[in-house]
Amino acid sequence: MGPLDAIVHLLGLFVPALITGLIAAGLAKLLWRRELARVPWLRLALWSCVAGSAALLGGLIFFGRDGRMLSYLAMVGASALALWWAGFGPVRR
């Protein structure tokens, strides 16, 4: 496997977490407009993307391969938990 193939594989692993995190942060800012008015969108997106990426990486380590539905379920749950933590939890400041 060459370096370009390795980059494509890494992107294939982390792009679902990136897309999910960005969309979830945007929807959270839209749905809870007043409550999240003081929380920057970038903070929500970063928390959500990092948590989703960690869940996918954990799924890869646990299952030994990528693309398991439980990994994607964990990604969505981790993104939602990170959005709550960054938007409504103690990190809100």
C-alpha positions in Angstrom: 0.0 0.0 0.0 1.4 3.4 -1.0 1.1 6.6 0.9 -1.8 7.8 -1.3 -3.7 4.6 -0.5 -3.1 5.1 3.2 -4.4 8.6 3.1 -7.5 7.5 1.2 -8.1 4.7 3.8 -7.7 7.2 6.7 -10.1 9.6 5.0 -12.6 6.8 4.5 -12.4 6.0 8.2 -12.8 9.6 9.5 -15.1 11.3 6.9 -18.3 9.9 8.4 -17.5 11.3 11.8 -16.6 14.6 10.2 -19.8 14.9 8.2 -21.9 13.7 11.1 -20.3 16.2 13.5 -20.7 19.2 11.2 -24.3 18.4 10.4 -25.2 17.7 14.1 -23.6 20.9 15.3 -25.5 22.9 12.7 -28.8 21.3 13.6 -28.2 21.7 17.3 -27.6 25.5 16.8 -30.7 25.6 14.7 -33.0 23.7 17.1 -31.7 25.2 20.3 -31.1 28.7 19.0 -31.6 30.6 22.2 -30.0 28.1 24.5 -26.9 27.8 22.3 -26.6 31.4 21.3 -23.5 32.0 23.3 -21.8 28.8 22.3 -19.7 29.1 19.1 -20.7 26.6 16.3 -17.0 25.7 15.8 -16.7 24.6 19.4 -19.8 22.3 19.0 -18.5 21.0 15.7 -15.0 20.2 17.0 -16.3 18.4 20.1 -18.7 16.4 18.0 -16.2 15.5 15.3 -13.5 14.4 17.8 -15.9 12.3 19.8 -17.3 10.6 16.7 -13.8 10.0 15.4 -12.8 8.5 18.7 -15.8 6.2 18.6 -15.0 5.0 15.1 -11.4 4.4 16.1 -12.5 2.5 19.1 -14.8 0.4 16.9 -12.0 -0.3 14.6 -9.8 -1.5 17.5 -12.5 -3.5 19.2 -14.0 -5.2 16.1 -10.7 -5.4 14.1 -12.3 -3.8 11.0 -14.2 -0.7 10.0 -17.8 -0.3 8.9 -19.6 -2.2 11.6 -23.1 -0.8 12.4 -22.3 -0.8 16.1 -19.3 1.5 15.4 -21.6 3.9 13.6 -24.1 3.7 16.4 -21.4 4.5 18.9 -20.3 7.4 16.6 -23.8 9.0 16.6 -24.1 8.5 20.4 -20.7 9.9 21.1 -21.4 12.9 18.9 -24.7 13.6 20.6 -23.1 13.2 24.1 -20.3 15.6 23.0 -22.8 18.2 21.7 -24.7 18.0 25.0 -21.4 18.3 27.0 -20.2 21.3 24.9 -23.6 23.0 24.7 -25.3 22.4 27.9 -22.7 20.8 30.2 -20.0 22.3 32.4 -17.8 23.2 29.4 -20.5 25.6 28.1 -18.7 28.8 29.1 
